[in-house]
Protein backbone atom coordinates (compact mmCIF):
# COMPACT_ATOMS: atom_id res chain seq x y z
CA UNK A 1 0.00 0.00 0.00
CA UNK A 2 1.42 3.37 -1.06
CA UNK A 3 0.14 6.82 -0.10
CA UNK A 4 -0.03 9.42 -2.87
CA UNK A 5 -0.63 13.16 -2.61
CA UNK A 6 -3.20 14.79 -4.86
CA UNK A 7 -4.28 18.32 -5.58
CA UNK A 8 -6.80 20.12 -7.70
CA UNK A 9 -6.01 22.45 -10.60
CA UNK A 10 -5.96 25.63 -8.47
CA UNK A 11 -4.28 24.07 -5.40
CA UNK A 12 -7.09 25.04 -3.03
CA UNK A 13 -7.94 21.37 -2.30
CA UNK A 14 -5.39 18.67 -1.49
CA UNK A 15 -5.71 15.06 -0.32
CA UNK A 16 -3.91 11.78 0.15
CA UNK A 17 -5.01 8.44 -1.26
CA UNK A 18 -3.70 4.98 -0.42
CA UNK A 19 -3.43 2.66 -3.44
CA UNK A 20 -2.56 -1.02 -3.70
CA UNK A 21 -1.42 -0.67 -7.33
CA UNK A 22 -0.08 2.14 -9.48
CA UNK A 23 -2.62 1.61 -12.24
CA UNK A 24 -5.52 3.42 -13.87
CA UNK A 25 -9.00 2.11 -14.49
CA UNK A 26 -10.35 3.93 -17.53
CA UNK A 27 -14.05 4.77 -17.22
CA UNK A 28 -15.94 5.35 -20.47
CA UNK A 29 -19.34 6.16 -18.93
CA UNK A 30 -21.19 9.16 -20.34
CA UNK A 31 -21.03 10.99 -17.01
CA UNK A 32 -17.22 10.82 -16.90
CA UNK A 33 -17.11 12.13 -20.47
CA UNK A 34 -19.31 15.10 -19.54
CA UNK A 35 -17.46 15.87 -16.29
CA UNK A 36 -14.01 15.66 -17.83
CA UNK A 37 -14.65 16.78 -21.38
CA UNK A 38 -12.77 13.76 -22.74
CA UNK A 39 -13.26 10.20 -23.91
CA UNK A 40 -12.77 8.67 -20.44
CA UNK A 41 -11.56 9.34 -16.90
CA UNK A 42 -8.63 7.74 -15.06
CA UNK A 43 -9.54 6.20 -11.71
CA UNK A 44 -9.10 3.53 -9.12
CA UNK A 45 -11.64 2.03 -6.75
CA UNK A 46 -10.46 2.18 -3.12
CA UNK A 47 -12.00 2.00 0.37
CA UNK A 48 -13.40 5.37 1.46
CA UNK A 49 -11.15 5.18 4.53
CA UNK A 50 -8.10 5.35 2.20
CA UNK A 51 -8.67 8.95 1.12
CA UNK A 52 -8.14 11.97 3.36
CA UNK A 53 -8.66 15.62 2.45
CA UNK A 54 -5.68 17.53 3.87
CA UNK A 55 -6.45 21.04 2.61
CA UNK A 56 -9.71 22.78 1.73
CA UNK A 57 -13.24 21.48 1.91
CA UNK A 58 -14.69 19.83 -1.19
CA UNK A 59 -18.22 20.60 -2.29
CA UNK A 60 -20.64 17.78 -3.10
CA UNK A 61 -23.40 17.22 -5.58
CA UNK A 62 -25.43 14.10 -6.27
CA UNK A 63 -26.67 12.44 -9.45
CA UNK A 64 -28.10 8.97 -10.10
CA UNK A 65 -26.04 6.34 -11.92
CA UNK A 66 -27.02 3.42 -14.16
CA UNK A 67 -27.99 1.46 -11.04
CA UNK A 68 -30.57 4.10 -10.10
CA UNK A 69 -28.61 4.70 -6.88
CA UNK A 70 -27.08 7.99 -5.77
CA UNK A 71 -23.56 8.98 -6.78
CA UNK A 72 -22.01 11.71 -4.62
CA UNK A 73 -19.34 13.78 -6.38
CA UNK A 74 -16.67 15.60 -4.36
CA UNK A 75 -14.96 18.50 -6.09
CA UNK A 76 -12.94 21.67 -5.41
CA UNK A 77 -15.36 24.56 -4.81
CA UNK A 78 -13.03 26.98 -6.62
CA UNK A 79 -11.80 25.23 -9.81
CA UNK A 80 -14.35 22.34 -9.83
CA UNK A 81 -11.71 19.60 -10.20
CA UNK A 82 -13.46 16.31 -9.39
CA UNK A 83 -11.46 14.51 -6.70
CA UNK A 84 -13.58 11.42 -6.12
CA UNK A 85 -17.06 9.93 -6.36
CA UNK A 86 -18.95 7.72 -3.95
CA UNK A 87 -21.39 5.43 -5.74
CA UNK A 88 -23.72 4.31 -2.97
CA UNK A 89 -24.25 1.02 -4.79
CA UNK A 90 -20.56 0.27 -4.04
CA UNK A 91 -20.86 0.45 -0.24
CA UNK A 92 -17.70 1.78 1.41
CA UNK A 93 -15.73 2.01 -1.86
CA UNK A 94 -15.03 5.24 -3.73
CA UNK A 95 -13.74 6.11 -7.19
CA UNK A 96 -10.67 8.35 -6.90
CA UNK A 97 -9.20 10.24 -9.87
CA UNK A 98 -5.73 8.74 -10.24
CA UNK A 99 -4.42 11.22 -12.81
CA UNK A 100 -4.62 13.93 -10.12
CA UNK A 101 -2.17 12.08 -7.86
CA UNK A 102 1.57 12.76 -7.79
CA UNK A 103 3.08 10.27 -10.24
CA UNK A 104 -0.28 9.58 -11.89
CA UNK A 105 1.17 10.31 -15.33
CA UNK A 106 3.36 7.23 -14.91
CA UNK A 107 0.52 4.80 -14.03
CA UNK A 108 -0.38 2.22 -16.69
CA UNK A 109 -3.95 1.20 -17.64
CA UNK A 110 -5.20 -1.90 -15.82
CA UNK A 111 -8.83 -2.17 -16.99
CA UNK A 112 -11.53 -0.30 -18.86
CA UNK A 113 -15.07 -0.04 -17.46
CA UNK A 114 -18.35 0.98 -19.09
CA UNK A 115 -16.93 -0.19 -22.40
CA UNK A 116 -20.50 -0.17 -23.71
CA UNK A 117 -20.20 3.64 -23.90
CA UNK A 118 -16.68 3.68 -25.39
CA UNK A 119 -16.23 5.83 -28.49
CA UNK A 120 -15.97 3.71 -31.63
CA UNK A 121 -12.52 5.03 -32.58
CA UNK A 122 -10.85 4.28 -29.24
CA UNK A 123 -8.40 1.37 -29.18
CA UNK A 124 -8.62 -1.21 -26.40
CA UNK A 125 -5.68 -0.65 -24.03
CA UNK A 126 -6.67 -3.05 -21.22
CA UNK A 127 -9.27 -5.70 -20.39
CA UNK A 128 -12.63 -4.05 -21.07
CA UNK A 129 -15.93 -4.65 -19.25
CA UNK A 130 -19.33 -3.52 -20.56
CA UNK A 131 -20.12 -2.05 -17.14
CA UNK A 132 -18.23 -2.94 -13.94
CA UNK A 133 -16.03 -6.02 -13.49
CA UNK A 134 -17.62 -8.98 -11.69
CA UNK A 135 -17.32 -8.80 -7.89
LINCOR-V191552 format. One record per run of one state. SS is the DSSP state (helix for helix, strand for strand, loop for the rest). FROM is the first residue (numbers start at 0). TO is the last residue. Records with the same first field share a line. If there is no record, write none. Layout:
BEGIN
SS->FROM-TO / FROM-TO
END
This chain:
BEGIN
loop->0-0 / 7-12 / 19-21 / 27-28 / 36-39 / 55-57 / 64-68 / 75-80 / 90-91 / 101-102 / 106-106 / 113-113 / 117-125 / 128-134
strand->1-6 / 13-18 / 22-26 / 40-46 / 50-54 / 58-63 / 69-74 / 81-86 / 92-96 / 100-100 / 107-112 / 126-127
helix->29-35 / 47-49 / 87-89 / 97-99 / 103-105 / 114-116
END
